[in-house]
Amino acid sequence: MNQELRRRGVRVIYGDVSQRDTLVHAGVGKAEIIISTLPNTVLKGTNNLRLVQQLREINSDAQIIVHAELFADVPRLYAAGAAMCACRGSSKPWLCSGWSTRRERVNWLKNADNWTRAGGPA
């Protein structure tokens, strides 16, 4: 997979996300948006709560979007610094985001200067 991504011009860094050095090497300190789609059941040596805490230590300004295994995980992820949680079994991650209206979701996406650079809507 790494070779195919590189062939397509995608920057690939292979490493263990539970290790701070891997995250620093990947450039999360300079990132504007960080998205982690892995559920806790897939992560080894960490979980999404610890990952958000570690990401927040490295980068206090990034918008962190993270997978929430359970709705009960959401308050702890927000307390740790997540901007949005994509909840398991939900096709609408903003149900867990704390944004009460569609307008709030759309405004956040429109106002995120880095959204287009990250491959989102132009």
Secondary structure, DSSP 8 states (H G I E B T S, - for coil): -HHHHHHTT-------TTSHHHHHHTTTTT-SEEEE---TTT-SS--HHHHHHHHHHH-SSSEEEEEESSGGGHHHHHHHT-SEEEETT-S-GGGGTS--SHHHHHHHHHH-TTTTTTT---
